[in-house]
Amino acid sequence: MSFSVQHVAVTSISRGLATLSSLLEKAKAHAEATGVDPDAYVEARLFDDMLPLSGQIQRASDAAKGAVARLTGVAAPAMPDEEKTFAELQARVAKTLDFVQSVPASAYDGAEGREIVMTLPTFSLGFDGGQFLLEFALPNFQFHVVTAYDILRHKGVPLGKRDFLNIPAERVRAAPSAA
């Protein structure tokens, strides 16, 4: 089985965005069950010099949109970083997912060899499209997804590895019996 840049990008990013949405839903349910305002988590952070939950979700969204845009040449929708509530964060995740899934597969044609230069404040990074996706875009995106998970876990939301992996129910099988 071969994998295309489009398949890897869309599958991985869509799954990560679905995970973020699920984590937010579980955090909201936990907050409501414990008498906490779910929006109190929005500004929670792991450490003072790290972005809060809202910033992690915004950066995951930006990383997802940016990866697709750079690989395809399709303009990503602008999303100002103004989310202050769980509902607004959920809306951003949904809007990002809609964009990722709306780009036609044909837009990825030749993406693996496309030159991509990331210009950062103090240096630039150069990649071909395949390197960009596997060595920068996906690790950067997953960093922000896992940091959002970690913030919610740190705030007491009962999450585990299975929540992060967000395994679809149709893939879960009964354990073999020990006969």
PyRosetta script that sets phi, psi and omega in degrees:
from pyrosetta import init, pose_from_sequence

init()
pose = pose_from_sequence("MSFSVQHVAVTSISRGLATLSSLLEKAKAHAEATGVDPDAYVEARLFDDMLPLSGQIQRASDAAKGAVARLTGVAAPAMPDEEKTFAELQARVAKTLDFVQSVPASAYDGAEGREIVMTLPTFSLGFDGGQFLLEFALPNFQFHVVTAYDILRHKGVPLGKRDFLNIPAERVRAAPSAA")
pose.set_psi(1, 128.9)
pose.set_omega(1, 177.0)
pose.set_phi(2, -100.9)
pose.set_psi(2, 155.9)
pose.set_omega(2, 180.0)
pose.set_phi(3, -120.7)
pose.set_psi(3, 136.5)
pose.set_omega(3, 176.4)
pose.set_phi(4, -97.0)
pose.set_psi(4, 160.7)
pose.set_omega(4, 174.8)
pose.set_phi(5, -57.1)
pose.set_psi(5, -43.1)
pose.set_omega(5, 179.7)
pose.set_phi(6, -59.6)
pose.set_psi(6, -47.2)
pose.set_omega(6, -178.8)
pose.set_phi(7, -61.6)
pose.set_psi(7, -48.3)
pose.set_omega(7, -178.5)
pose.set_phi(8, -63.5)
pose.set_psi(8, -46.4)
pose.set_omega(8, -177.9)
pose.set_phi(9, -63.3)
pose.set_psi(9, -53.5)
pose.set_omega(9, -174.9)
pose.set_phi(10, -67.0)
pose.set_psi(10, -42.6)
pose.set_omega(10, -179.5)
pose.set_phi(11, -64.5)
pose.set_psi(11, -49.1)
pose.set_omega(11, -177.2)
pose.set_phi(12, -66.2)
pose.set_psi(12, -44.8)
pose.set_omega(12, -177.6)
pose.set_phi(13, -70.8)
pose.set_psi(13, -41.5)
pose.set_omega(13, 178.4)
pose.set_phi(14, -61.4)
pose.set_psi(14, -42.5)
pose.set_omega(14, 179.0)
pose.set_phi(15, -63.1)
pose.set_psi(15, -42.9)
pose.set_omega(15, 178.9)
pose.set_phi(16, -64.5)
pose.set_psi(16, -39.2)
pose.set_omega(16, 177.7)
pose.set_phi(17, -67.9)
pose.set_psi(17, -38.3)
pose.set_omega(17, 175.8)
pose.set_phi(18, -63.3)
pose.set_psi(18, -37.5)
pose.set_omega(18, 176.7)
pose.set_phi(19, -62.9)
pose.set_psi(19, -46.5)
pose.set_omega(19, 178.2)
pose.set_phi(20, -57.5)
pose.set_psi(20, -45.0)
pose.set_omega(20, 180.0)
pose.set_phi(21, -61.1)
pose.set_psi(21, -44.4)
pose.set_omega(21, 179.2)
pose.set_phi(22, -64.4)
pose.set_psi(22, -41.7)
pose.set_omega(22, 178.5)
pose.set_phi(23, -62.0)
pose.set_psi(23, -41.8)
pose.set_omega(23, 178.3)
pose.set_phi(24, -63.9)
pose.set_psi(24, -40.0)
pose.set_omega(24, 178.1)
pose.set_phi(25, -63.7)
pose.set_psi(25, -43.9)
pose.set_omega(25, 179.5)
pose.set_phi(26, -66.2)
pose.set_psi(26, -37.9)
pose.set_omega(26, 178.0)
pose.set_phi(27, -66.4)
pose.set_psi(27, -41.5)
pose.set_omega(27, 178.1)
pose.set_phi(28, -62.2)
pose.set_psi(28, -46.1)
pose.set_omega(28, 179.3)
pose.set_phi(29, -62.1)
pose.set_psi(29, -42.1)
pose.set_omega(29, 179.4)
pose.set_phi(30, -65.0)
pose.set_psi(30, -44.3)
pose.set_omega(30, 179.8)
pose.set_phi(31, -60.3)
pose.set_psi(31, -47.3)
pose.set_omega(31, -179.4)
pose.set_phi(32, -64.0)
pose.set_psi(32, -38.0)
pose.set_omega(32, 179.6)
pose.set_phi(33, -68.4)
pose.set_psi(33, -25.9)
pose.set_omega(33, -178.1)
pose.set_phi(34, -104.6)
pose.set_psi(34, 7.1)
pose.set_omega(34, 177.3)
pose.set_phi(35, 75.7)
pose.set_psi(35, 24.2)
pose.set_omega(35, 179.5)
pose.set_phi(36, -105.3)
pose.set_psi(36, 143.7)
pose.set_omega(36, 173.8)
pose.set_phi(37, -72.6)
pose.set_psi(37, 119.2)
pose.set_omega(37, -178.5)
pose.set_phi(38, -56.4)
pose.set_psi(38, -31.0)
pose.set_omega(38, -178.9)
pose.set_phi(39, -67.4)
pose.set_psi(39, -13.3)
pose.set_omega(39, 176.1)
pose.set_phi(40, -66.6)
pose.set_psi(40, -23.3)
pose.set_omega(40, 178.7)
pose.set_phi(41, -76.8)
pose.set_psi(41, -19.6)
pose.set_omega(41, -171.9)
pose.set_phi(42, -57.7)
pose.set_psi(42, -37.4)
pose.set_omega(42, -179.4)
pose.set_phi(43, -99.1)
pose.set_psi(43, 7.5)
pose.set_omega(43, 178.8)
pose.set_phi(44, -68.5)
pose.set_psi(44, 145.0)
pose.set_omega(44, 178.9)
pose.set_phi(45, -142.5)
pose.set_psi(45, 160.5)
pose.set_omega(45, 178.5)
pose.set_phi(46, -78.7)
pose.set_psi(46, -35.9)
pose.set_omega(46, -177.6)
pose.set_phi(47, -150.7)
pose.set_psi(47, 152.1)
pose.set_omega(47, -173.3)
pose.set_phi(48, -53.9)
pose.set_psi(48, -35.1)
pose.set_omega(48, -176.4)
pose.set_phi(49, -93.2)
pose.set_psi(49, 11.7)
pose.set_omega(49, 177.1)
pose.set_phi(50, -105.3)
pose.set_psi(50, 154.2)
pose.set_omega(50, 176.6)
pose.set_phi(51, -65.6)
pose.set_psi(51, 148.9)
pose.set_omega(51, 176.2)
pose.set_phi(52, -74.2)
pose.set_psi(52, 178.0)
pose.set_omega(52, 178.8)
pose.set_phi(53, -51.1)
pose.set_psi(53, -46.7)
pose.set_omega(53, -179.9)
pose.set_phi(54, -57.7)
pose.set_psi(54, -43.6)
pose.set_omega(54, -179.8)
pose.set_phi(55, -65.9)
pose.set_psi(55, -36.5)
pose.set_omega(55, 178.3)
pose.set_phi(56, -65.0)
pose.set_psi(56, -41.7)
pose.set_omega(56, 179.7)
pose.set_phi(57, -70.0)
pose.set_psi(57, -39.6)
pose.set_omega(57, 176.6)
pose.set_phi(58, -61.6)
pose.set_psi(58, -43.4)
pose.set_omega(58, -179.8)
pose.set_phi(59, -69.0)
pose.set_psi(59, -37.5)
pose.set_omega(59, 175.6)
pose.set_phi(60, -61.5)
pose.set_psi(60, -43.0)
pose.set_omega(60, 177.2)
pose.set_phi(61, -61.1)
pose.set_psi(61, -48.1)
pose.set_omega(61, 179.7)
pose.set_phi(62, -61.4)
pose.set_psi(62, -41.3)
pose.set_omega(62, 179.9)
pose.set_phi(63, -64.6)
pose.set_psi(63, -41.0)
pose.set_omega(63, 179.6)
pose.set_phi(64, -65.1)
pose.set_psi(64, -51.4)
pose.set_omega(64, 179.9)
pose.set_phi(65, -61.1)
pose.set_psi(65, -44.2)
pose.set_omega(65, -177.8)
pose.set_phi(66, -64.5)
pose.set_psi(66, -39.4)
pose.set_omega(66, 178.9)
pose.set_phi(67, -61.8)
pose.set_psi(67, -49.3)
pose.set_omega(67, -179.1)
pose.set_phi(68, -63.2)
pose.set_psi(68, -44.5)
pose.set_omega(68, -179.4)
pose.set_phi(69, -62.0)
pose.set_psi(69, -44.7)
pose.set_omega(69, -178.5)
pose.set_phi(70, -67.9)
pose.set_psi(70, -36.5)
pose.set_omega(70, -179.2)
pose.set_phi(71, -73.5)
pose.set_psi(71, -27.2)
pose.set_omega(71, -172.2)
pose.set_phi(72, -113.8)
pose.set_psi(72, -20.7)
pose.set_omega(72, -173.5)
pose.set_phi(73, 80.6)
pose.set_psi(73, 4.6)
pose.set_omega(73, 177.4)
pose.set_phi(74, -84.8)
pose.set_psi(74, 132.6)
pose.set_omega(74, -178.8)
pose.set_phi(75, -67.8)
pose.set_psi(75, 132.4)
pose.set_omega(75, 176.9)
pose.set_phi(76, -81.8)
pose.set_psi(76, 147.8)
pose.set_omega(76, 177.3)
pose.set_phi(77, -67.8)
pose.set_psi(77, 141.2)
pose.set_omega(77, 176.3)
pose.set_phi(78, -74.5)
pose.set_psi(78, 136.8)
pose.set_omega(78, 177.6)
pose.set_phi(79, -139.2)
pose.set_psi(79, 99.9)
pose.set_omega(79, 178.2)
pose.set_phi(80, -64.6)
pose.set_psi(80, 148.2)
pose.set_omega(80, -177.7)
pose.set_phi(81, -82.9)
pose.set_psi(81, 76.5)
pose.set_omega(81, -175.3)
pose.set_phi(82, -120.9)
pose.set_psi(82, 6.3)
pose.set_omega(82, -175.7)
pose.set_phi(83, -68.3)
pose.set_psi(83, 129.9)
pose.set_omega(83, -179.0)
pose.set_phi(84, -124.8)
pose.set_psi(84, -6.9)
pose.set_omega(84, -177.1)
pose.set_phi(85, -131.0)
pose.set_psi(85, 163.4)
pose.set_omega(85, 175.9)
pose.set_phi(86, -60.4)
pose.set_psi(86, -41.6)
pose.set_omega(86, -179.7)
pose.set_phi(87, -60.4)
pose.set_psi(87, -41.1)
pose.set_omega(87, 178.7)
pose.set_phi(88, -67.9)
pose.set_psi(88, -37.5)
pose.set_omega(88, 177.1)
pose.set_phi(89, -66.0)
pose.set_psi(89, -42.5)
pose.set_omega(89, 177.8)
pose.set_phi(90, -60.8)
pose.set_psi(90, -41.9)
pose.set_omega(90, 179.8)
pose.set_phi(91, -62.8)
pose.set_psi(91, -39.2)
pose.set_omega(91, 179.4)
pose.set_phi(92, -66.2)
pose.set_psi(92, -43.3)
pose.set_omega(92, 178.1)
pose.set_phi(93, -60.2)
pose.set_psi(93, -45.2)
pose.set_omega(93, -179.8)
pose.set_phi(94, -63.2)
pose.set_psi(94, -42.2)
pose.set_omega(94, 179.8)
pose.set_phi(95, -65.3)
pose.set_psi(95, -38.2)
pose.set_omega(95, 177.8)
pose.set_phi(96, -65.6)
pose.set_psi(96, -45.3)
pose.set_omega(96, 178.8)
pose.set_phi(97, -61.0)
pose.set_psi(97, -42.2)
pose.set_omega(97, 177.7)
pose.set_phi(98, -58.0)
pose.set_psi(98, -44.1)
pose.set_omega(98, 179.2)
pose.set_phi(99, -63.0)
pose.set_psi(99, -50.3)
pose.set_omega(99, -177.6)
pose.set_phi(100, -55.6)
pose.set_psi(100, -42.9)
pose.set_omega(100, -176.1)
pose.set_phi(101, -82.8)
pose.set_psi(101, -10.5)
pose.set_omega(101, -178.0)
pose.set_phi(102, -87.5)
pose.set_psi(102, -17.5)
pose.set_omega(102, -176.4)
pose.set_phi(103, -74.8)
pose.set_psi(103, 124.5)
pose.set_omega(103, -177.7)
pose.set_phi(104, -65.2)
pose.set_psi(104, 146.3)
pose.set_omega(104, 179.9)
pose.set_phi(105, -54.8)
pose.set_psi(105, -35.2)
pose.set_omega(105, -178.4)
pose.set_phi(106, -62.6)
pose.set_psi(106, -23.6)
pose.set_omega(106, 179.0)
pose.set_phi(107, -67.2)
pose.set_psi(107, -19.8)
pose.set_omega(107, 179.9)
pose.set_phi(108, -87.1)
pose.set_psi(108, -5.1)
pose.set_omega(108, -178.8)
pose.set_phi(109, -54.9)
pose.set_psi(109, 124.7)
pose.set_omega(109, 179.8)
pose.set_phi(110, 79.8)
pose.set_psi(110, 4.1)
pose.set_omega(110, -175.8)
pose.set_phi(111, -61.9)
pose.set_psi(111, -33.5)
pose.set_omega(111, -176.9)
pose.set_phi(112, -62.0)
pose.set_psi(112, -27.6)
pose.set_omega(112, -179.8)
pose.set_phi(113, -103.0)
pose.set_psi(113, -2.3)
pose.set_omega(113, -178.3)
pose.set_phi(114, -65.3)
pose.set_psi(114, 135.4)
pose.set_omega(114, 177.0)
pose.set_phi(115, -77.0)
pose.set_psi(115, 128.7)
pose.set_omega(115, 179.1)
pose.set_phi(116, -127.7)
pose.set_psi(116, 125.1)
pose.set_omega(116, 178.3)
pose.set_phi(117, -116.4)
pose.set_psi(117, 124.2)
pose.set_omega(117, 176.1)
pose.set_phi(118, -99.1)
pose.set_psi(118, 115.2)
pose.set_omega(118, 179.1)
pose.set_phi(119, -98.9)
pose.set_psi(119, 116.0)
pose.set_omega(119, -179.2)
pose.set_phi(120, -108.3)
pose.set_psi(120, 170.4)
pose.set_omega(120, -175.6)
pose.set_phi(121, -55.8)
pose.set_psi(121, -35.8)
pose.set_omega(121, -175.1)
pose.set_phi(122, -117.1)
pose.set_psi(122, -2.5)
pose.set_omega(122, 179.7)
pose.set_phi(123, -167.1)
pose.set_psi(123, 172.6)
pose.set_omega(123, 176.9)
pose.set_phi(124, -123.6)
pose.set_psi(124, 153.4)
pose.set_omega(124, 175.9)
pose.set_phi(125, -122.5)
pose.set_psi(125, 135.6)
pose.set_omega(125, 178.5)
pose.set_phi(126, -114.7)
pose.set_psi(126, 137.8)
pose.set_omega(126, -178.1)
pose.set_phi(127, -143.0)
pose.set_psi(127, 160.7)
pose.set_omega(127, 158.1)
pose.set_phi(128, -90.5)
pose.set_psi(128, 168.9)
pose.set_omega(128, -173.4)
pose.set_phi(129, -58.0)
pose.set_psi(129, -40.4)
pose.set_omega(129, 179.1)
pose.set_phi(130, -64.8)
pose.set_psi(130, -44.9)
pose.set_omega(130, 177.3)
pose.set_phi(131, -62.3)
pose.set_psi(131, -45.2)
pose.set_omega(131, 179.8)
pose.set_phi(132, -55.3)
pose.set_psi(132, -49.3)
pose.set_omega(132, -177.9)
pose.set_phi(133, -62.3)
pose.set_psi(133, -50.9)
pose.set_omega(133, -172.3)
pose.set_phi(134, -81.2)
pose.set_psi(134, -31.2)
pose.set_omega(134, -174.0)
pose.set_phi(135, -101.0)
pose.set_psi(135, -17.1)
pose.set_omega(135, -178.6)
pose.set_phi(136, -128.5)
pose.set_psi(136, -58.3)
pose.set_omega(136, -171.3)
pose.set_phi(137, -61.7)
pose.set_psi(137, -53.4)
pose.set_omega(137, -178.2)
pose.set_phi(138, -67.7)
pose.set_psi(138, -44.6)
pose.set_omega(138, 176.5)
pose.set_phi(139, -59.9)
pose.set_psi(139, -40.2)
pose.set_omega(139, 179.0)
pose.set_phi(140, -63.8)
pose.set_psi(140, -46.5)
pose.set_omega(140, 178.1)
pose.set_phi(141, -58.9)
pose.set_psi(141, -49.7)
pose.set_omega(141, -178.4)
pose.set_phi(142, -65.0)
pose.set_psi(142, -32.5)
pose.set_omega(142, 176.2)
pose.set_phi(143, -55.9)
pose.set_psi(143, -46.0)
pose.set_omega(143, -177.4)
pose.set_phi(144, -73.9)
pose.set_psi(144, -32.7)
pose.set_omega(144, 176.0)
pose.set_phi(145, -65.7)
pose.set_psi(145, -47.1)
pose.set_omega(145, -178.1)
pose.set_phi(146, -69.0)
pose.set_psi(146, -32.1)
pose.set_omega(146, 178.1)
pose.set_phi(147, -69.6)
pose.set_psi(147, -36.3)
pose.set_omega(147, 173.8)
pose.set_phi(148, -61.9)
pose.set_psi(148, -44.7)
pose.set_omega(148, 175.4)
pose.set_phi(149, -55.9)
pose.set_psi(149, -48.8)
pose.set_omega(149, -177.3)
pose.set_phi(150, -61.9)
pose.set_psi(150, -39.4)
pose.set_omega(150, 178.6)
pose.set_phi(151, -62.8)
pose.set_psi(151, -47.0)
pose.set_omega(151, -179.5)
pose.set_phi(152, -65.0)
pose.set_psi(152, -40.1)
pose.set_omega(152, 177.4)
pose.set_phi(153, -63.5)
pose.set_psi(153, -41.7)
pose.set_omega(153, 178.7)
pose.set_phi(154, -61.8)
pose.set_psi(154, -31.9)
pose.set_omega(154, 179.2)
pose.set_phi(155, -82.6)
pose.set_psi(155, 3.4)
pose.set_omega(155, 174.9)
pose.set_phi(156, 97.6)
pose.set_psi(156, 2.5)
pose.set_omega(156, 177.8)
pose.set_phi(157, -67.3)
pose.set_psi(157, 126.2)
pose.set_omega(157, -176.8)
pose.set_phi(158, -75.0)
pose.set_psi(158, 88.1)
pose.set_omega(158, 179.8)
pose.set_phi(159, -118.0)
pose.set_psi(159, 152.0)
pose.set_omega(159, 176.2)
pose.set_phi(160, -135.9)
pose.set_psi(160, -177.5)
pose.set_omega(160, -178.1)
pose.set_phi(161, -57.7)
pose.set_psi(161, -38.7)
pose.set_omega(161, -180.0)
pose.set_phi(162, -62.2)
pose.set_psi(162, -33.9)
pose.set_omega(162, 176.0)
pose.set_phi(163, -65.7)
pose.set_psi(163, -40.4)
pose.set_omega(163, 178.8)
pose.set_phi(164, -67.7)
pose.set_psi(164, -42.6)
pose.set_omega(164, 179.9)
pose.set_phi(165, -69.9)
pose.set_psi(165, -25.8)
pose.set_omega(165, 175.2)
pose.set_phi(166, 50.7)
pose.set_psi(166, 53.2)
pose.set_omega(166, -176.2)
pose.set_phi(167, -71.1)
pose.set_psi(167, 125.7)
pose.set_omega(167, 179.2)
pose.set_phi(168, -62.2)
pose.set_psi(168, 142.2)
pose.set_omega(168, -176.8)
pose.set_phi(169, -55.4)
pose.set_psi(169, -35.5)
pose.set_omega(169, -177.6)
pose.set_phi(170, -68.2)
pose.set_psi(170, -12.6)
pose.set_omega(170, 178.0)
pose.set_phi(171, -93.7)
pose.set_psi(171, -13.6)
pose.set_omega(171, -177.8)
pose.set_phi(172, -80.4)
pose.set_psi(172, 126.1)
pose.set_omega(172, 180.0)
pose.set_phi(173, -121.5)
pose.set_psi(173, 153.6)
pose.set_omega(173, 177.7)
pose.set_phi(174, -65.6)
pose.set_psi(174, 145.7)
pose.set_omega(174, 177.0)
pose.set_phi(175, -67.4)
pose.set_psi(175, 145.1)
pose.set_omega(175, 177.5)
pose.set_phi(176, -64.0)
pose.set_psi(176, 142.6)
pose.set_omega(176, -179.4)
pose.set_phi(177, -73.8)
pose.set_psi(177, 144.8)
pose.set_omega(177, 179.3)
pose.set_phi(178, -90.7)
pose.set_psi(178, 94.7)
pose.set_omega(178, -177.1)
pose.set_phi(179, -97.9)
pose.dump_pdb("model.pdb")
